[in-house]
Amino acid sequence: MPGGRRGLVAPQNTFLENIIRRSNSQPDSSFLLANAQIVDFPIVYCNEAFCKISGYNRAEVMQKSCRCGFMFGELTDKETINRVDHVLEHQLHDQFEILLYKKNKNKGTPEETPLWLLLQISPIKNERDLVVLFLLTFRDITALKQPIETDDTKGGLSKFAKLARSVTRSRSVLVSQFSSHLPNLKDTTKQSHLAQVCVYVLYNFFLITF
């Protein structure tokens, strides 16, 4: 019996290990893993880089929908939101530029700060060719956008709104560097930290599935 139990758990741990290792290996990698089998696709894991880029701690993120509605703001483009929903509902692979809002923790700063992110959504399949997870990877591209005036008396808000609605569909060099996030399932290197993380992800995954 112990051997049978180990046989059921080990492949799943290895599967998740490879996803997390490969995603963390990308430069400035910020990502979420979400359960693709549950309505609203709840988040089952987020790495520290995502917490840093979003301003939210892990407890605030876990179990929320990977649609990231908690980061939407007044100028988040509704067409892009609809595209994200379509990709998730149909289990597609796609990438977007999206304006979200970072939660600020420092006193004396606005409660939220607009943040341009390059978002890639990748469905992750298991050995039965069933999509069980979504990998959402984020990269901060705010610095690559044109400067935005913040003085309302100078028409800054209207410029900001116009910029927020100009969703770019071109495939830039930055996007091409962002295109390879699916795990290499042949890599079976064992790391104790990753094993602990995988158990944590599996716990959250099966807790909300069953």
Secondary structure, 3 states (H helix, E strand, C coil): CHHHHHHHHHHHHHHHHHHHHHHHHCCCCEEEEEECCCCCCEEEEECHHHHHHHCCCHHHHCCCECCCHHHCCCCCCHHHHHHHHHHHHCCCCEEEEEEEEEECCCCCCCCEEEEEEEEEEEEEECCCCCEEEEEEEEEECHHHCCCCCCCHHHCHHHHHHHHHCCCCCCCCHHHHCCCCCCCCCCCCCCCHHHHHHHHHHHHHHHHHHC
